[in-house]
Amino acid sequence: MEKIKVGITQGDINGIGYEIILKSMADPRITEICTPVIYGSSKVAAYHRKALDFQNISMSNVRSGDEANPKRINIVNCLHDDIRVELGKVTEISGDAALKAIEKAASDLKKNAIQVLVTAPINKKAIQCEKFDFPGHTEYLAQYFGGDPMMLFVKDNFKIGVVTGHIPLKYVPGAITKERIINKINTLNQSLKIDFNIGKPKIAVLGLNPHASDNGLLGVEENEIILPALEYVCNNNDIMALGPYPADGIFSCKNYKHFDAILAMYHDQGLIPFKSLECKSGVNFTAGLPIIRTSPDHGTAFEIVGQNVANHESFLAAIYLAVDIYNNRKEFKELTSNPLQRVDLSTMGNDGE
């Protein structure tokens, strides 16, 4: 199997980014399945290695992903050596450092110097500036690479996508439109097929209101917007999308296990049950983009930085998932570009031999 280059951005240098990166790099399987290329700073990495007593992890300095040593952990220096680390603090310096790593990694990804991208957590307040006026990585990468992105949270066979992402809750009802739901169902269905090798996905779509409105008693969105969207994709796009289901019932009774994915209407409706059930190793995958990007499903965790207690399982799972999706996309492309030739059975014997 091809050993691909995995670009890893450092995230916020004042958070747990380097801790979860270093702990993941300590896993002996990493350099067997991929070539890691960290975008950040060897000086900052050394600072965190010393603070966490990870002195046995060495890195090769390279100028870009093109130069990465397939047998080593590589690091691309994106920052000046005078960079200042202030653990647990929101600073303009840390935000700028996070952005520089993202910019360089995105550039290398576009040039195919790396094949996939795994992003460590950023602080969304620290990174805000003229060049990064986005709610998060998802929106930035969508503008950079194009596409209709959707946050898809993954833990083995448990997958939850969201119709609306990083927007205030008061704007959610207005953002729930028939067209938007149709687009997200199409994106989710395509991702399940191409990225996860699911032949005929079965998707559960949640309602917006409590009890999915109880047939219109608690709201009109289910009958006037969500149901027409489901009927459209089922009748016109041959997609198996069912619902709308009450969010509390589908998770409390574990009915979600009967579906390949769940489509939630808004961020917390999907993320609260996902993070409650996935046991700290879930992954955020940005579906709907031409590139592959994953990340852990947690933030910078300033409150525990420097204590060597951060759990790296989600980050390690993000690396593995990025590699798996790359291989799945490659396999799908090969199958669709080289379909099996039709066999003329009339030239064969009765037993087909």
Salt bridges, closest charged atoms under 4 A:
GLU2 OE1 - LYS330 NZ 3.07
GLU19 OE2 - LYS23 NZ 2.77
ASP27 OD2 - ARG29 NH2 2.61
GLU67 OE2 - ARG63 NH2 2.77
GLU86 OE2 - ARG84 NE 3.56
GLU86 OE1 - LYS89 NZ 3.71
ASP96 OD2 - LYS100 NZ 2.57
GLU103 OE2 - LYS131 NZ 3.42
ASP108 OD1 - LYS104 NZ 3.57
ASP108 OD1 - LYS111 NZ 3.75
GLU139 OE2 - HIS166 ND1 3.57
ASP148 OD1 - LYS184 NZ 3.33
ASP156 OD2 - LYS155 NZ 2.77
ASP195 OD1 - ARG329 NE 2.54
ASP238 OD1 - LYS200 NZ 3.23
ASP268 OD1 - HIS267 ND1 2.80
